[in-house]
């Protein structure tokens, strides 16, 4: 059983560590680009970003292949995040009614729910343009806070390096320099791509860069 007495402080801690909306969007795009390089097969990727999700909206997402996921929607209204931990009870009925009207379309988005359209959420939070900090429902989440940990990492380069080496089973390890290059959203070069994935060429990433909205030279 999940203990909400312990879960809520974890969420507060996460929200205190997250960067502002613009910086978080940049982190999400950098992570998605790293995943496109390390995992050319989209099905193998953990993190993704769609800069053309819908008119005026972009989405970042995470899927772990085990039933856990999160989605972040960026728009003129700000940013809305919803996570789902498959081991926790669905808390949508308790969490989602407090989501501001500006994000109601995110709450009812079919892609973020079950096949019958019922919303799935075990944690959610948001930030509107005028907010000084991230906000969340007063109800305690039932799980899924840890799914966002990488986004809030103080040293994202090192945090991603350690995670990717384990996830992709990279025995030779990864050089932090090209990781830092991508997370800084600097234009890709053949040398950077090759340092991360020697079997991939820069021109093979054109479609991914366009979808992610990654800066091109």
N, C-alpha and C positions, 0 to 999 in steps of 0.2 A: 504494500500500500504506500502511496506517495504521501509525504507529510508536508502539508501546505505551510506549516510553521517554518520549515526550513527552505522551502522552495521560493517563497516570496522575497526574502532577503537576497537570494541568488539573483533574482530578476533585477532587483534594485541595483545590485552590484554591477550586473551586466550593463544596464542602461547608463550608469555613471561612467563606465569605461568606453562606451561606444563614441566614436567621433560624430561630428555634426553630419547633417544630411549629405552635403556635397562631398565631404571627405569619405563618407561611407559608400556613396555611389562609386567613387574612384576606386576604393578598395575592392568592391564587388567586380568592377570591370577588370581590374588587374588580376584578381583570382581567376576569373573566367578565362582570361587570355592564357594564363599559366596552364590551366586545365586543357585548353585547346592544343597547346604545344605538347604537353606530357601525355595527353589522352586523345589522339586524333579521332578515335572512334567515340562519337558523342555518348553512346550508351555507357562508356567507362568513366565518364566525367562526374565529379562530385559537385562542382560549382559551375554555373552557367549564367549568362546575361543576355537578355534580348532587348536591344535598344529600339526595336520595332514591334513591341508587344501589341500596342494599339495606338491610336492617335492620341498623342499627348502623354503616353504612359510607357515606362520602361520597367522591366522586371529582372531581378536577380533571383536565383534559386539555388537550392542545395537538395540533393537526393542522395541518400546513402545506400540505396539498393536493398535496405532491410525494412523499409516501410516508414522511415523517418524522413521528413523534409521540412523545408521552410521556403517562403516566398517573400520578397521585398518588392513593393511597388513604389516607383519614383514618379512623381508628377508635379504639376504646378501646385497641387494641394499639399505637397510635402512628401512624406514617406510613411508607408504602412507595412508592418511586418507581421507575419503569421507563421507559427511553427506547429508541427505535429509530431509528437512522440508516440509511436504505435503501442508502446508499453503502458501508456498512461490513459486514463479515461478521457473521452472527448469532453472538453469543457466549453465548447462553443456557445452553448445556451447561457452560460454564466459570464463569459468573457466578452462576447461580441456585441451585446446590446449597448455597451459603453463606448464603442468606437464612434468617433465623430462623424457627422453626416457627410463630410467631405470624402470619407473613405467607405461609404456604404456600398459602392459598387464592388469594392474589393472583398467585402464581407460576403456578398452574394455571388461572387465569381465562381462559376462551375468548376474551373480548373483547380480551385482550392478546396473542393469538397468531395463528397462521395458521389457515386454514380447517380443516385437519386436526387442530387442537388443539395443534400444536407451539408451545411458547413462543417469542416473539420478543423479544430484548433485546440491545442493544449496550452498555448501561450500566444500573446499578441502584444504589440506596442506600436507607437506611432509618433510622428513629430510634424507639426504644421509649421509653416514659414515663420509665424510669430512666436513659436515656443522657444524658450531658453534651454530646454532639456527634453529628453525623450519621455513620453508618458505611457502609462499602461492602465488597464482596468483595475478597479479596487479589489476585485475578486482575485484570490491567489491562483496562479497557473497550476496545472496538474503535472506538468513536465515539459521538457523540450527546451528549457533555458540553455542548457549546455550545447545545444546544436549551433548556437550563435557565437560560441566562445572564440573561434578563430577571427571573426570580424572585429572583436574587441581586443585582440592581442596587442600588448604594448610594443613588442618587437615582431611585427608581422612577417618580416623576411625570415627570421629564425623559426617562428612558429610554423610558417608554411613549409619551410625546408624540412623540418622534423616530421610534420604530418605527411608530406608527399613521399618522403623516402620510405615511410612505412606503408602507406596506401598503395604505392606503385611498386613496392618491393625492390627498391633501387639499392643494390648492394654496394655500388661504387659511390653512392652519395651524390649530392647536388652542390654545385658551387653557388654560394649566396649572391655573388655579384650579378649574374643574369636574372635571378629572382628579383633583386632590388630594382634592376633596370625595368622589368615588366611592371612591377607594382608601382613604380613612379610614372607609368604610362608614357615612357619615352618610346619613340618609333622603333620598331623591331629591325634588327639587322640579321644577316645570315649567321654571323658569329654568335649572337645571343641565342637564336633558335637552335643552332647546332650544339651549343654548350648545354642546353637543356634536353634536347632530343636529337642526337646525331642522325637519326633516320628520317628526319623531316626537313623539308625545304621551306624557305620563307614564302614562296609563291603559293604553296599549298594552304596557307593560312588566310588568304584574301577574303574568302567568304566568312570565316569566323571573325576577322577584324571588322568587317562591315556589320555583321549581326551584333557584335559586342559594342560597336561604336568606339573601337580602339583607335587612337591617333595613328595616322599613317604619315610616312615621310613626305 
